[in-house]
Amino acid sequence: MADLDDLRSRWLRAFLAARDDDSCVIAPYRYADALLSRWQEPQRHYHTLTHLTAVLDHVDVLEKYADDPDLVRLAAWFHDAVYLPERSTNEERSARLAERALSEAGLTAAKTAEVARLVRLTAGHDPADGDRNGQVLCDADLAILAAPPSAYAAYTAAVREEYHFVPNDAFRAGRSDVLRHLLALPRLFSTPYGREHWEATARYNLRSELEMLSPSTQPDA
C-alpha cells in the first residue's frame, strides 16, 4: 500500500527544489493531490501508485547520474499521469498535462519544457548518450524488468489485467513483439548503475517471459 502522505511530501520537496525562487506557492499540495487521484484510477493495475513510488525510489538510487534530479522526479510524477491502456497517446497527453500544471505552478518555461521532454521520452525509452536526465528517468521506469521472479510475475500479470479487453492470442503476439524489441536493443539501461545491476537480470526475465508466451508452451485448448 502506497504511503500517500509520504508521496505528497516527496512531491513538495522536488517541486520546491525545482523552483528558482522562494516566493510563496499557493496550495502547493493541490498538484500532488490531483496527480495522486490520477494514479489511483480504476483502469490501472500496474501503472499505479506502487509503480510511481518504485520509479521515484529508483530515481533516488540513480540521482547522481542526472543533471537535475528534481526535474527527473517531477517527470516521474507526470510520466503516466494520463493512462488509458487502449490509447497510444498517453505519453503525449501526460506531457501536455505537465506543461499546463507546472507553468501554472510557477516553474520557469525552460524547466517546464524539460519535464515535458522527459515525459515524452518514456514513449520509447531511448535517451541519447549525453541525455543524463533522460537516462535516469528511463532506467528508473524500466527497472521493474530486473525485478526478482515473483515481483516480475506480478508485474506481467498486472500488465495483462490492464489489457483485459485484448484476446489472449492477440495479447501474446503483441507482448511477444514488445519483448523481442527490447531484447534486440544493444542495451536496456543507460546509466552505469543500471547496466551493472539490472541489465543481465532484465534480459533473463524478458527471455523467460518470451519463452512462456511462445505457442509451444501454451496449454492445449
C-alpha angles and dihedrals in degrees: 000000000000118000104236095190091052091048091050090052091049090051092051094049093051094042095050092044090054094054119095096220142033097239118140116276115212112231095341093184091059091086093046092050092049091051093045089054090053093050089055097055115137097242090065122095103150101015091066138121087281090061092046091051092048093051091049090049091051091048087055089054092048100036096112089065094056126086091215112013093180091060088049089053091052089049089052089056092052102034096094098015089121108047128163110154094211092059131075096202099073097112093048092048091046090051091051090050089053091050092053098042099043093045089052091046092057107259115145119261091248094053093044089052091050093053091049091048090053092050091052090049091065089070090077106010091221109130119180119253093258097040099106096169091048093048092054095048094046093047091048091050093049097043090099087073088070095050122129114270098266093047091045090051090051089050093052091046091051091050090051090051091053088055095044090133092064115089115246097250093048092046093051091050094048095043091048090054090053092050093048090050091052093046091050092058114104087232136003096203129046105190120082090241093051093048093049101041107025112025101079095043092046092053090049091052093047093049091048093050092047090052091050090051094052115110093242091064096048118104117251115263 
